[in-house]
Amino acid sequence: MNFTNFGRYILLLKSVFRKPEKLKIYLKEIAKQMDYVGVGSLGLIAIISTFIGAVMTLQIAFQLVSDFIPKTIIGSVNRDSSILELSPTISAIVLAGKIGSAISSEIGSMRVTEQIDALEIMGINAPGYLILPKIISGITMVPMLVIISMFLSITGGYIGGSISGAVTPAEYMQGITTDFNPYTIVVALVKAFVFGFIITSVPAYEGFYVRGGALEVSQASTRAVVISCISILVCDYLVTQLLL
Amino acid sequence: MIEVKDIYKSFSGNEVLKGISGKFEEGVTNLIIGGSGSGKTTLLKCMVGLHQPDSGSVLYDGRDFTPMTYEQRIEVRKEIGMLFQGSALFDSMTVEDNIMFPLNMFTDQTRKEKIERVNFCLERVNLAGKNNLFPAELSGGMKKRVGIARAISMNPKYLFCDEPNSGLDPKTSIVIDELIQELTEEFKTTTIVVTHDMNSVMGIGDYILFLHEGKKFWEGSNKEIAHTDIKELNDFVFASRFMKAAKDKF
């Protein structure tokens, strides 16, 4: 995003947070979006998180070649990596692809078929009606998905370690329960909140200002995913730097 | 009544509207005509606030729309109905939900009252019983009629139609034109139709404003248009052999 785009993005957000015309209709839209973002992404997040946890266990075990390092460390490293980095960031990047492209295409198609103009003419705040429910669903459902992802990733590590024999279940359990710092959960949830905002607002911006036809909508969708992913990684670094 | 005064609008240094003025009375069908790129859709978008004019004013019954705040514009827009060139129906909603949408947003009517209003609007555009169809299941003419039904659902004082006949066969075009004219007379709306369809010009043009290269070249009624000697207007109206032959005959 150059500065012009960033300025337009901020102005769009200002319109998004105007007072809703009718709260009841917005709440209905928010519930619909929560279902799509949260429930609709649950399966994907579950599969990815479980496998990442399992693979992490195997890789940590592979790298621990010294007999002086206890195997319980595999559980500890897997736990902290999953909570602090893998669950929030990988989930957000996957969701940026799934949800971000859908948001951008939906709003972009509405723009090129004049549906957004129709909303404006009716006297409806189009950014508010179209984008606010998506942002609210993002900042609420992405943290919930991340919590589930953390649990499944650690569980995946347990299953992977047990099946491969890289670590015994007892050692793994001891590892994940030793020296646990609850603050890491707070950091992960802050990240999830920020990422949830990015993966809904950036694609919404790209879709809202699309001009042209089907080709431009698809280009906006691609751009939305790329910018979202880069923004997620930059914010990941910033949040980590600030909070740890 | 809607009045536009000295509207200028340019995009990236390209001047599209060059001082357009005109008065559009209520209860009659007002047409804005002109060739492609003459600025008619831009003028319409300036009138409804989708574009902000560089200078000039748009008055809705004396209320200057251009300097209004967002909240003030919302109040005026509640009195506006608009039919878009591509109908602009919400494709994830049924016909009924499309028409009910503004009622849901801005009224406190009960569901029964809203359904009654939807059915009235659908009957008015001869689409009774099509409540549960989705836009993808409708023909081009039906989409336009649903668009009109949605536009009149809030009893608008001002009705705007952007190329209502584009993509329609001549017979369906006449049906749409007649419907617009009937609704205008019945509800006493100030109706403004942007078109380059000559059947519409001759059939429903109570007041016609002709634009050419962003300027107003002529205004008058469909009865006067055949008797003008303005070259640009004649080149536009009588471009086809058929229209030329018809003019020579009369």
Interface residues (C-beta under 8 A of the other chain):
Chain A: R18 E21 K22 I25 T113 E114 Q115 D117 A118 E120 I121 M122 G123 I124
Chain B: V48 G49 L50 Y70 R73 I74 E75 R77 K78 I80 M82 F84 Q85 G86 A88 L89 F90 D91 F101 P102 N104 M105 F106 M154 F160
